[in-house]
Amino acid sequence: MTTLRLISSMATKPLLADLVALYQAQAPGVQVQVESVGGIDAAQRVQAGEAFDAVVLSSDAIDKLIASGHVLAGSRVDLVHSGVAVAVPEGQSVPDISSEDALRQAVLAAPSVGLSTGPSGVQLRQLFERWGILTQIESKLVQAKPGVPVGALLARGEVALGFQQLSEMRGVAGITVLGPMPQAVQITTTFSGSVASSCTQPETVRPLLAFWASAACTSTKEQHGMQAV
């Protein structure tokens, strides 16, 4: 039995659990252990030299790890595109988010707005700045701590409006998912897998990543609110 150790961000945790099961059904001699943490923490642990066989993070984070030599150049495999959803605490009045202007008004009207520490949080701030409202709403922005889903903040009533990857919002008790951000301003993150430089068995990791990128996994990705690349 070969064991592969993989680290990922929380955004792909539920998806990877299913993708691991799919792969192990057709490659029973390979066991895949996935640890999912905040994306920033994951990247820092890889940069610190902790031994992993593979890394699944946003494509931007993977590229930085390639540039720093912590994952192998040429090993990046894009797996999914993931969009951001908008949610409110369960039982709260539902704002209109059907258009860019409606979403902007919902953000302005909300007493507090939750966003993640991941790539979507950075891009949301850029969107608010583009809208010309960042300074106005800065004091009510609540950034979830690394590894803490925005859905948890919503469920506890700590924020009134929240943004995060749809995959992380689905199935969270105590919240109402309003839907994806309007297409005109949708924030899409590509998540990719790569072979870690510390990997001693890259010839075992590459078929795993190739399978996860194949059509055999498309329906599973869609079930998690993501799109195949």
C-alpha positions as CSV (number, residue, x, y, z in Angstrom):
1,M,0.0,0.0,0.0
2,T,1.3,3.4,-1.0
3,T,0.3,6.4,1.1
4,L,0.2,9.9,-0.3
5,R,0.0,12.9,2.1
6,L,-1.8,15.9,0.6
7,I,-2.5,19.4,2.0
8,S,-5.3,21.7,0.7
9,S,-7.3,24.7,1.6
10,M,-10.7,24.4,3.3
11,A,-12.5,25.4,0.0
12,T,-11.9,22.0,-1.5
13,K,-12.2,19.8,1.6
14,P,-15.6,18.2,0.8
15,L,-14.8,17.8,-2.9
16,L,-11.4,16.1,-2.2
17,A,-13.0,13.6,0.1
18,D,-15.2,12.4,-2.7
19,L,-12.4,12.6,-5.3
20,V,-10.2,10.5,-3.0
21,A,-12.9,7.9,-2.8
22,L,-13.3,7.8,-6.6
23,Y,-9.6,7.4,-7.1
24,Q,-9.1,4.7,-4.5
25,A,-11.9,2.7,-6.0
26,Q,-9.9,2.4,-9.2
27,A,-6.4,2.4,-7.6
28,P,-6.9,0.4,-4.4
29,G,-3.1,0.2,-3.8
30,V,-2.9,4.0,-3.1
31,Q,-4.1,5.6,0.1
32,V,-4.6,9.3,0.0
33,Q,-4.5,11.3,3.3
34,V,-5.8,14.9,2.9
35,E,-5.3,17.6,5.5
36,S,-7.4,20.7,4.9
37,V,-6.6,24.0,6.6
38,G,-6.8,27.7,5.8
39,G,-5.2,28.4,2.4
40,I,-2.7,30.8,3.9
41,D,-1.7,28.3,6.6
42,A,-1.4,25.6,4.0
43,A,1.0,27.6,1.8
44,Q,3.1,28.7,4.8
45,R,3.5,25.1,6.0
46,V,4.7,24.0,2.5
47,Q,7.1,27.0,2.4
48,A,8.4,26.0,5.8
49,G,9.5,22.7,4.4
50,E,6.9,20.4,5.9
51,A,6.8,17.2,3.9
52,F,3.8,16.6,1.6
53,D,3.4,14.6,-1.6
54,A,0.9,17.0,-3.2
55,V,-0.7,20.4,-2.7
56,V,-4.1,21.6,-3.7
57,L,-4.6,25.4,-3.5
58,S,-5.7,28.3,-5.6
59,S,-3.8,28.5,-8.9
60,D,-2.2,31.8,-7.8
61,A,-0.9,30.1,-4.6
62,I,0.4,27.1,-6.5
63,D,2.3,29.5,-8.9
64,K,4.0,31.2,-6.0
65,L,5.0,27.9,-4.6
66,I,6.4,26.9,-8.0
67,A,8.4,30.2,-8.1
68,S,9.8,29.6,-4.6
69,G,10.7,26.0,-5.5
70,H,8.4,24.3,-3.0
71,V,6.3,22.5,-5.7
72,L,7.6,21.0,-8.9
73,A,7.6,23.3,-12.0
74,G,5.5,21.8,-14.7
75,S,3.4,19.7,-12.3
76,R,0.4,22.1,-11.9
77,V,-2.9,20.5,-12.9
78,D,-6.0,22.8,-12.8
79,L,-8.9,20.9,-11.3
80,V,-11.9,23.1,-10.8
81,H,-13.3,26.6,-11.1
82,S,-15.2,27.8,-8.0
83,G,-17.5,30.8,-7.8
84,V,-18.5,32.9,-4.8
85,A,-22.0,32.7,-3.2
86,V,-23.8,35.1,-1.0
87,A,-25.7,34.1,2.1
88,V,-27.5,35.5,5.2
89,P,-28.4,34.0,8.6
90,E,-31.4,31.7,8.4
91,G,-34.6,33.6,9.1
92,Q,-33.1,37.0,8.2
93,S,-34.9,39.1,5.5
94,V,-33.5,38.2,2.0
95,P,-31.9,41.1,0.1
96,D,-32.0,41.3,-3.7
97,I,-28.6,40.3,-5.3
98,S,-29.9,39.7,-8.8
99,S,-27.7,42.4,-10.4
100,E,-24.5,44.2,-9.7
101,D,-26.3,47.3,-8.5
102,A,-28.6,45.3,-6.3
103,L,-25.7,43.5,-4.7
104,R,-23.9,46.8,-4.1
105,Q,-27.0,48.1,-2.4
106,A,-27.3,45.0,-0.3
107,V,-23.6,45.4,0.9
108,L,-24.3,49.0,1.8
109,A,-27.5,48.2,3.7
110,A,-26.0,45.2,5.6
111,P,-24.9,46.1,9.2
112,S,-22.0,43.7,8.8
113,V,-20.3,41.8,6.0
114,G,-18.3,38.6,6.3
115,L,-15.5,37.6,3.9
116,S,-12.8,35.0,3.8
117,T,-9.0,35.3,4.2
118,G,-8.6,33.5,0.8
119,P,-8.4,34.8,-2.7
120,S,-12.1,35.7,-2.8
121,G,-11.7,37.9,0.2
122,V,-8.9,39.9,-1.5
123,Q,-10.9,40.2,-4.7
124,L,-14.1,41.3,-2.8
125,R,-12.1,44.2,-1.3
126,Q,-11.0,45.1,-4.8
127,L,-14.6,45.0,-5.9
128,F,-15.8,47.2,-3.1
129,E,-13.0,49.6,-3.9
130,R,-14.0,49.7,-7.6
131,W,-17.5,50.4,-6.5
132,G,-16.2,53.3,-4.5
133,I,-17.6,52.1,-1.1
134,L,-14.6,50.4,0.6
135,T,-13.8,53.3,2.9
136,Q,-17.5,53.7,3.7
137,I,-17.9,50.0,4.7
138,E,-14.5,49.2,6.0
139,S,-15.6,49.3,9.7
140,K,-18.3,46.7,9.2
141,L,-16.2,44.2,7.2
142,V,-15.5,41.0,9.2
143,Q,-12.8,38.8,7.9
144,A,-13.1,35.2,9.1
145,K,-10.0,33.7,10.7
146,P,-8.0,31.3,8.6
147,G,-9.8,27.9,8.5
148,V,-13.1,29.4,9.8
149,P,-15.8,29.4,7.2
150,V,-17.9,32.5,6.7
151,G,-20.9,30.3,7.0
152,A,-20.1,29.8,10.7
153,L,-20.0,33.5,11.3
154,L,-23.4,33.8,9.6
155,A,-24.9,30.9,11.6
156,R,-23.7,32.5,14.8
157,G,-25.2,35.8,13.8
158,E,-21.8,37.5,13.8
159,V,-22.4,38.9,10.3
160,A,-25.5,39.8,8.4
161,L,-24.3,39.2,4.9
162,G,-21.5,36.8,3.9
163,F,-19.4,35.9,0.8
164,Q,-17.5,32.7,0.3
165,Q,-17.0,29.9,-2.2
166,L,-20.3,28.2,-2.9
167,S,-18.7,24.8,-2.0
168,E,-18.1,26.1,1.5
169,M,-21.6,27.5,1.9
170,R,-23.5,24.4,0.8
171,G,-25.0,22.4,3.6
172,V,-24.1,24.8,6.4
173,A,-26.9,24.7,9.0
174,G,-28.3,28.1,10.1
175,I,-27.8,30.0,6.9
176,T,-29.7,30.8,3.7
177,V,-27.7,30.8,0.5
178,L,-29.1,33.5,-1.8
179,G,-27.2,32.2,-4.8
180,P,-24.0,33.1,-6.7
181,M,-22.8,36.6,-7.2
182,P,-24.2,38.2,-10.4
183,Q,-22.2,37.1,-13.4
184,A,-21.0,40.6,-14.1
185,V,-19.0,40.7,-10.8
186,Q,-18.7,36.9,-10.1
187,I,-15.3,36.0,-8.5
188,T,-14.0,32.7,-9.8
189,T,-11.1,31.0,-8.2
190,T,-9.3,28.1,-10.0
191,F,-8.0,25.4,-7.7
192,S,-5.0,23.4,-8.8
193,G,-3.0,20.4,-7.7
194,S,0.7,20.1,-7.9
195,V,3.5,17.7,-6.8
196,A,5.4,19.0,-3.7
197,S,9.1,19.3,-4.0
198,S,9.4,17.1,-0.9
199,C,7.5,14.3,-2.6
200,T,9.5,11.1,-2.9
201,Q,7.1,9.4,-5.2
202,P,6.0,11.9,-7.9
203,E,5.3,9.0,-10.3
204,T,2.4,8.1,-8.0
205,V,1.0,11.6,-7.6
206,R,0.9,12.5,-11.3
207,P,-1.7,9.8,-12.2
208,L,-3.8,10.9,-9.2
209,L,-3.9,14.5,-10.3
210,A,-4.6,13.5,-13.9
211,F,-7.5,11.4,-12.8
212,W,-8.9,14.3,-10.8
213,A,-8.7,16.5,-13.8
214,S,-10.4,13.9,-16.1
215,A,-14.1,13.7,-17.2
216,A,-14.6,10.9,-14.7
217,C,-14.8,13.5,-11.9
218,T,-16.9,16.2,-13.7
219,S,-20.2,15.2,-12.1
220,T,-18.7,15.0,-8.6
221,K,-17.3,18.5,-9.0
222,E,-20.7,19.8,-10.1
223,Q,-22.3,18.3,-7.1
224,H,-20.1,20.4,-5.0
225,G,-21.0,23.6,-6.8
226,M,-17.8,23.7,-8.9
227,Q,-17.1,23.5,-12.6
228,A,-14.6,21.2,-14.2
229,V,-11.7,23.0,-15.9
